[in-house]
Amino acid sequence: MDAFKNAGTIGWIIVGISILSLALIIENFATLKRDKIAPPDLIDELEALFDEKNFQEALDLCERAQLL
């Protein structure tokens, strides 16, 4: 608790900015959509490849999609 008492104005500004930054990070993770991470057509194609046990093709598809 002494750290908070001795923080001064600059310390409180840093604490406030840290809290704001953490809130923005949490908000961005909360609103991150699955479609942005992996498009639905990519997921469908991967599921089809997994069902056919074409694991190497699935891996190749992921690597190609990562480059786009």
Order of alpha helices (4+ residues) and beta strands (2+ residues): alpha-alpha-alpha-alpha-alpha
